[in-house]
Amino acid sequence: MKKHYYVDGEWKSSNKYTELLSPHTKEAIAQIPQATLEDVETAIDIAYETRKQMAALTAYERAAILEQIGQLFMDNRQKAAEIISLEAAKPIKYALGEIDRTIETYKFAAEEAKRLTGEMIPMDAAKNGANRFGYTIEEPIGVIGAITPFNFPQNLVAHKVGPAIAAGNTIVLKPASQTPLSALFLAELIDQTALPKGVFNVVTGSGKTIGDALVKNDKVKMITFTGSPAVGKGIQEKAGLKKVALELGSNSGLIIDKNVDLAKIVPKCVMGAFSNQGQVCISLQRTYVMDEIYDEFLEQFSTLTNQLVIGSPDEESTDISAMIHPDEQARALSWVQEAVEQGSKIISGGTIENGVFLPTILANVSSTSKVSCQEVFAPIVVVNRISSIQEGISAINNSDFGLQAGIFTNDIQTAFKASKELQVGGVMINDIPTYRIDQMPYGGVKESGTGKEGVKYAIHEMTETKLVVWNQQ
Ligand code: NAP
């Protein structure tokens, strides 16, 4: 089926189309228009022209539009989930979960639109501030260029589109080449709302070809990017003086203390390591378990992992399906082989069967093996033995990344120490690092990025703070 991209409230065709293949069946599922550099420029011009109209909407109107988007997702929950499942091979139960989160994200954006306030400044607290009255206003920044990844094609788009609308901005969205259908479905829904035409635009095509047109254009005032560290760094270098928010990857770690109830923890670890085939930026990648319970943990973890249902993404029972691309599966396999050559032991999986990379547990992994020190982004988890909590903290901090980390412990001193010493954007006490809800501040340190998402925080990034000072003479 030939798709169209969406600019100025109109569906546009292109001179060039590429075939979108299902990661699961490898069959063609759609023909996707490849926007040209001129097409991107046109979209930016439209978003630029519409920015004043958008900025003039009241908070009440912006909130009502966001509520409407949320409602449309509720009405189309199943369909929206099936699109994710089809283009990303996300098992349908997780795709439905993503739509439920998407609804919440737009709901939070609607609520935040109504409390976008500045603050009073106590001017007379300064020696020279007498008789002045000061306050700030959060003004929309203008055109936002949003570039999004394949792994949460609806909710991670919502984390950019929701805050951008709440703040009164206009948007040009470039979704991942493997998951354009979700973004185009969002355009279909937004088209039914009162959002002025031209405020929300979607251009489809390869990031390598059209990315620069978005990143370098002076009319775009902010780039909000979620994706890999390599692409993020390139964007930062090219963006010049415009604002850039980068939500990048990680190799998230978890510490498991000796005094914990494994029966409660192990199912969470299985979910954290393998949901969406491990293609989650906060997927549980490195697990450090205290010596006293290491063998028991490994046994329970591999038993539950081996019970995961491998199959087609559209089956309700499926836990694990194909990764996003065969090349990615081949890369992941070569990383497992490297780890084994460097002394790791395969506890579960470690192979590709019927086109699916099996959930893989590796023990005794060197910190220099790629499966440990790079972002694996595959259903692979490292489980290593530690003899002290300090060893686990040091191992987690020995990373180029720092998005989230977790610790399971019943000792409050240990929990407090971990919360202070882990060098990450978020520490989860008695949870896996994969835990996220959509209104919490979210974003990493080191090579995991800059800037925070989590609706309220993204809105703040997407506004300019203007100070007003009245001299009362
Ligand atoms: P990716 O390859 O970096 O792609 C992300 C987006 O960037 C896609 O839309 C891509 O377009 C585009 N792109 C590629 N080259 C570009 C360029 N030169 N200029 C501008 N845009 C360009 O990442 P992915 O494989 O889709 O997603 C996985 C990564 O995202 C992982 O590293 C994961 O950790 C990270 N992630 C982070 C978070 C977070 O919140 N921190 C959340 C989810 C995912 P094409 O698809 O056309 O190449």
Residues whose N, C-alpha, C, O or C-beta is under 5 A from the ligand:
A	BS01	NAP	I147 T148 P149 F150 K174 P175 A176 S177 Q178 G205 S206 G207 K208 G211 D212 T226 G227 S228 P229 V231 E247 L248 G249 S250 C281 S448
